[in-house]
Amino acid sequence: MEFCINYLILSIRWLIKLHYMSLKKIISPFYQFTTYPTHRLTVKEKCVVLLKGLLISIAGFTLAFWIINFILIFCGAFGFPIRNVLHSKNFTDNIHAHILAGLFLMSVLGPILEESIFRLWLSFKRIHIFISLFIVFYILIGICIPSEKQTFLHGLAKVSYFTGYSYKLPLSILLSSSVFLLSQKSLDRIKEKFGHYFIVLSIIVFATLHISNMSFEWFLLPVAFLCCLPQFVLGLTVTYYRINLGFFYGLIFHALWNFSLTFINDFLLAAL
């Protein structure tokens, strides 16, 4: 009996160890993608980073494409479709009517705003955090204190960014300036100790906020989050570039990603 108990305990320990090693093997690549480099990268290392990011984005997007298609077909078959508002007829017709404006919105303005909000501050430099906070506060103040919306880029977007700036600008500057109450040394210590967690959080928040692009029944919310997998892959790749190569590498990749999807979805597929 004692032998059996000891054997059972050893088996359980072995299974736990095996499970831990497997889990570590799965998580390890993700951890590497979300960790700050420990030294200044050489030209060769930068090329490796570019290639790794490209491969993970292609593999991740391909997997996300098949998962999302299965979800959309499955939900649609039961009469509860999940729709992307960016693929609606009204939006695509506006894109086709104003091609240059549409490409500017999707491939230039959108990436600049999103990268400034979600990735610029990951350097933990005070000026970068200030810029990111300024944009966030400016948008939040516009939401909390509604002002008249104006059509933008030939009606492709209706925003209130250009109204009420007389109070939005000073309030945003005042609130964002609070970051200068912290010393750069304090921010560097936070980056060293908690930087990885902030990186992961930025990727998750970036992806989940894109759920606002979808229309669905409320009880499908957990399933709808899975439809944000492409944005998760994009966020992971762009963040990998940002922390290893710099802000503009991530921005350019984001812009090219959006341009490719906009061009394929709204022009090539529409022409077929």
C-alpha positions as CSV (number, residue, x, y, z in Angstrom):
1,M,0.0,0.0,0.0
2,E,2.8,2.4,1.0
3,F,4.6,1.6,-2.3
4,C,1.4,2.4,-4.3
5,I,0.9,5.7,-2.5
6,N,4.6,6.7,-3.1
7,Y,4.3,5.7,-6.7
8,L,1.1,7.8,-7.0
9,I,2.8,10.8,-5.5
10,L,5.8,10.5,-7.8
11,S,3.5,10.2,-10.8
12,I,1.5,13.3,-9.8
13,R,4.8,15.2,-9.3
14,W,6.0,14.0,-12.7
15,L,2.8,15.1,-14.4
16,I,2.9,18.5,-12.7
17,K,6.5,19.0,-13.8
18,L,5.7,17.8,-17.3
19,H,2.7,20.2,-17.5
20,Y,4.8,23.1,-16.1
21,M,7.5,22.4,-18.7
22,S,4.9,22.2,-21.5
23,L,3.2,25.4,-20.4
24,K,6.6,27.2,-20.0
25,K,7.5,26.1,-23.6
26,I,4.3,27.6,-24.9
27,I,4.5,30.8,-22.9
28,S,8.2,31.3,-23.4
29,P,8.0,32.7,-26.9
30,F,5.2,35.1,-25.9
31,Y,7.3,36.2,-22.9
32,Q,10.2,36.9,-25.2
33,F,8.0,39.0,-27.5
34,T,6.8,41.1,-24.5
35,T,10.1,41.7,-22.7
36,Y,12.4,44.7,-23.1
37,P,15.8,43.9,-24.7
38,T,18.7,43.8,-22.3
39,H,21.2,45.4,-24.7
40,R,21.4,47.6,-27.8
41,L,20.6,45.4,-30.8
42,T,23.1,45.0,-33.6
43,V,22.0,45.4,-37.3
44,K,21.9,41.6,-37.6
45,E,19.7,41.3,-34.5
46,K,17.4,44.0,-35.8
47,C,16.9,42.0,-39.0
48,V,16.1,38.9,-37.0
49,V,13.5,40.9,-35.0
50,L,11.9,42.2,-38.2
51,L,11.8,38.7,-39.6
52,K,10.4,37.2,-36.4
53,G,7.7,39.8,-36.2
54,L,6.7,39.3,-39.8
55,L,6.5,35.5,-39.4
56,I,4.5,35.7,-36.2
57,S,2.1,38.1,-37.8
58,I,1.5,36.0,-40.9
59,A,1.1,32.8,-38.9
60,G,-1.1,34.4,-36.2
61,F,-3.3,36.2,-38.7
62,T,-3.8,33.0,-40.8
63,L,-4.9,31.1,-37.6
64,A,-7.1,34.0,-36.5
65,F,-8.7,34.1,-40.0
66,W,-9.8,30.5,-39.8
67,I,-11.0,30.8,-36.2
68,I,-13.1,33.9,-36.9
69,N,-14.6,32.4,-40.1
70,F,-15.7,29.4,-38.1
71,I,-17.2,31.6,-35.4
72,L,-19.0,33.8,-37.9
73,I,-20.4,30.8,-39.8
74,F,-21.4,29.0,-36.6
75,C,-23.2,32.1,-35.1
76,G,-24.8,33.0,-38.4
77,A,-26.2,29.5,-38.8
78,F,-28.0,29.8,-35.5
79,G,-29.4,33.2,-36.4
80,F,-27.1,35.4,-34.3
81,P,-24.7,36.9,-36.7
82,I,-21.7,39.0,-35.6
83,R,-21.0,41.8,-38.0
84,N,-18.1,44.1,-38.5
85,V,-19.4,47.7,-39.0
86,L,-16.2,48.5,-41.0
87,H,-17.4,46.0,-43.6
88,S,-20.9,47.5,-43.8
89,K,-22.2,48.6,-47.2
90,N,-22.5,52.2,-46.1
91,F,-18.9,52.4,-44.9
92,T,-17.4,50.5,-47.9
93,D,-19.4,52.7,-50.3
94,N,-18.0,55.8,-48.7
95,I,-14.5,54.3,-48.9
96,H,-15.0,53.6,-52.6
97,A,-16.4,57.1,-53.2
98,H,-13.4,58.8,-51.4
99,I,-10.5,56.4,-51.9
100,L,-7.7,58.7,-50.9
101,A,-9.6,60.0,-47.8
102,G,-10.4,56.4,-46.8
103,L,-6.8,55.2,-47.1
104,F,-5.7,58.3,-45.2
105,L,-8.1,57.5,-42.4
106,M,-7.4,53.8,-42.2
107,S,-3.7,53.7,-43.0
108,V,-2.3,57.0,-41.7
109,L,-4.5,58.8,-39.1
110,G,-5.8,55.6,-37.4
111,P,-2.3,54.0,-36.9
112,I,-0.8,57.3,-35.7
113,L,-3.5,57.8,-33.0
114,E,-3.5,54.1,-31.9
115,E,0.3,53.8,-31.7
116,S,0.5,57.1,-29.8
117,I,-2.1,55.9,-27.3
118,F,-1.0,52.2,-26.9
119,R,2.7,52.0,-27.7
120,L,4.4,55.4,-27.5
121,W,4.5,55.4,-23.6
122,L,6.1,52.0,-23.4
123,S,9.5,53.7,-23.4
124,F,8.5,55.0,-20.0
125,K,10.0,58.4,-20.9
126,R,8.0,61.3,-19.3
127,I,7.5,63.2,-22.6
128,H,6.2,60.0,-24.3
129,I,3.8,59.3,-21.4
130,F,2.6,62.9,-21.5
131,I,1.8,62.7,-25.2
132,S,-0.1,59.4,-24.8
133,L,-2.0,60.7,-21.8
134,F,-2.9,63.9,-23.6
135,I,-4.5,62.0,-26.4
136,V,-6.4,59.7,-24.0
137,F,-7.6,62.6,-21.8
138,Y,-8.6,64.6,-24.9
139,I,-10.8,61.7,-26.1
140,L,-12.2,60.9,-22.7
141,I,-13.1,64.5,-22.0
142,G,-15.0,64.6,-25.3
143,I,-16.9,61.5,-24.2
144,C,-17.7,62.8,-20.7
145,I,-18.6,66.3,-22.0
146,P,-20.3,65.7,-25.3
147,S,-19.9,68.4,-27.9
148,E,-21.3,68.7,-31.4
149,K,-19.9,66.1,-33.8
150,Q,-18.6,67.1,-37.2
151,T,-18.2,65.1,-40.4
152,F,-14.6,64.3,-41.2
153,L,-13.0,63.1,-44.4
154,H,-16.1,63.3,-46.6
155,G,-18.4,61.7,-44.0
156,L,-16.2,58.7,-43.4
157,A,-16.0,59.6,-39.7
158,K,-18.2,61.7,-37.4
159,V,-16.1,63.1,-34.5
160,S,-16.1,65.8,-32.0
161,Y,-12.3,66.3,-31.9
162,F,-12.5,69.7,-33.5
163,T,-15.3,71.2,-31.3
164,G,-14.9,72.2,-27.6
165,Y,-11.1,72.4,-27.9
166,S,-11.1,75.6,-25.9
167,Y,-11.7,73.5,-22.7
168,K,-10.4,70.1,-24.0
169,L,-6.9,71.3,-24.7
170,P,-6.2,73.0,-21.3
171,L,-7.8,70.2,-19.3
172,S,-5.9,67.5,-21.2
173,I,-2.6,69.4,-20.8
174,L,-3.2,69.9,-17.1
175,L,-4.1,66.3,-16.4
176,S,-1.3,64.9,-18.6
177,S,1.3,67.1,-16.9
178,S,0.8,65.1,-13.7
179,V,3.4,62.6,-15.1
180,F,6.1,65.2,-14.5
181,L,5.5,64.9,-10.8
182,L,7.4,61.6,-11.1
183,S,11.1,61.6,-11.7
184,Q,12.6,59.7,-14.7
185,K,14.4,57.4,-12.2
186,S,11.2,56.4,-10.6
187,L,9.7,55.6,-14.0
188,D,12.8,53.6,-15.0
189,R,12.4,51.5,-11.8
190,I,8.7,50.9,-12.6
191,K,9.7,49.9,-16.2
192,E,12.4,47.5,-14.9
193,K,10.1,45.9,-12.3
194,F,6.6,45.9,-14.0
195,G,7.4,46.8,-17.7
196,H,6.5,43.3,-18.9
197,Y,3.0,43.5,-17.3
198,F,2.4,46.9,-18.8
199,I,3.3,45.6,-22.2
200,V,0.9,42.6,-22.0
201,L,-1.8,44.9,-20.7
202,S,-1.4,47.3,-23.6
203,I,-1.7,44.5,-26.1
204,I,-4.9,43.1,-24.4
205,V,-6.5,46.5,-24.1
206,F,-5.7,47.4,-27.7
207,A,-7.2,44.2,-29.0
208,T,-10.4,44.2,-26.8
209,L,-11.2,47.8,-27.6
210,H,-11.7,46.8,-31.2
211,I,-14.8,45.0,-30.1
212,S,-16.5,48.3,-30.7
213,N,-16.2,47.7,-34.4
214,M,-18.6,44.8,-34.2
215,S,-22.3,44.5,-33.9
216,F,-23.7,41.4,-32.0
217,E,-26.2,40.2,-29.4
218,W,-24.9,41.0,-25.8
219,F,-24.8,37.3,-24.8
220,L,-22.2,36.7,-27.6
221,L,-19.7,39.0,-25.9
222,P,-17.2,36.3,-24.9
223,V,-17.4,34.9,-28.5
224,A,-17.0,38.4,-29.9
225,F,-13.8,38.9,-28.0
226,L,-12.4,36.0,-30.0
227,C,-13.1,38.0,-33.2
228,C,-10.4,40.5,-31.9
229,L,-7.7,37.9,-32.5
230,P,-6.3,39.7,-35.5
231,Q,-5.9,42.9,-33.4
232,F,-4.2,40.8,-30.7
233,V,-1.7,39.5,-33.3
234,L,-1.2,43.0,-34.7
235,G,-0.7,44.4,-31.2
236,L,1.8,41.7,-30.3
237,T,3.8,42.3,-33.5
238,V,3.8,46.1,-33.3
239,T,4.7,46.0,-29.6
240,Y,7.5,43.6,-30.4
241,Y,8.9,46.1,-33.0
242,R,8.3,49.1,-30.7
243,I,10.2,47.8,-27.7
244,N,13.1,46.3,-29.7
245,L,13.4,48.7,-32.7
246,G,11.6,51.9,-31.9
247,F,8.2,53.6,-32.2
248,F,8.4,54.3,-35.9
249,Y,9.0,50.7,-36.9
250,G,5.8,49.7,-35.2
251,L,3.9,52.6,-36.7
252,I,5.0,51.8,-40.2
253,F,4.1,48.1,-39.8
254,H,0.7,49.1,-38.4
255,A,0.1,51.5,-41.3
256,L,1.1,48.9,-43.9
257,W,-1.1,46.3,-42.1
258,N,-4.1,48.6,-42.3
259,F,-3.4,49.6,-45.9
260,S,-3.1,45.9,-47.0
261,L,-6.4,44.9,-45.3
262,T,-8.2,48.0,-46.6
263,F,-6.9,47.5,-50.1
264,I,-7.7,43.8,-50.1
265,N,-11.2,44.0,-48.4
266,D,-12.5,47.2,-50.0
267,F,-10.9,47.2,-53.4
268,L,-9.6,43.8,-54.6
269,L,-12.4,41.6,-53.2
270,A,-15.1,44.2,-54.2
271,A,-13.8,44.1,-57.8
272,L,-14.1,40.3,-58.0
